[in-house]
């Protein structure tokens, strides 16, 4: 056992359940990105798709607990045939963000999203993933032809007046630098989005990323650390939970960890969580937040 492994890890209390994530597509995805931290793919059934009745059940429980905002993720949410009905249900009770690779967002789908947003008193936001400034860079990570299809999705959303957030990981060399950000913002403007939005996220060395580059080193741990109340409040796990087909997990990142499952329902998931996983180090040290 290493010296760090023998040290106690800090605990993160659930201060308030402000945000609910719903993994509506499970771990099923139409891509198999080489950096995916939960190795989503067309064949990954670790978490199955959620049906509308299950989503409605979590939404009802969330309303009782005072949840303020919702996120849909996967896998790829638009693989779920009930995604528009789920979107309408979530927008009936709070702001919603959908995380997507964009490959299934065609003009008719963009128009339907615009209609759902217009009918709701709450905001609908989309986050679209990309990992390169051009096809050569992006497609090496996300698959052949994906860059062109994402550009088409961005144009379809722009035509409906929807301004998505482009989400890029540091798998794209220089993405976090000022020149890198400028290149992505210019790319978005070229697709008809005059007020471009960009979110650059650090890599999580889990899942497929461990084979692409490396896994976590022994020193990448919060063991032995004493976190201040301010440190803890900055962590997403103190104000959110993740609902899946297999129950409620502490966050969207640790879905492959049995110890991160907190119970069957939101009411079971209010206890503190021990920050013993290497990914917790990334969240704390790099200020990682899955929120928009």
Beta strands, then each sheet from edge to edge (+ up, - down):
strand 1: 11-12
strand 2: 19-22
strand 3: 69-72
strand 4: 95-100
strand 5: 124-130
strand 6: 165-169
strand 7: 197-201
strand 8: 240-244
strand 9: 247-249
strand 10: 261-263
strand 11: 273-274
sheet 1: 1+ 11-
sheet 2: 7+ 6+ 5+ 4+ 3+ 2+ 8+ 9- 10+
end
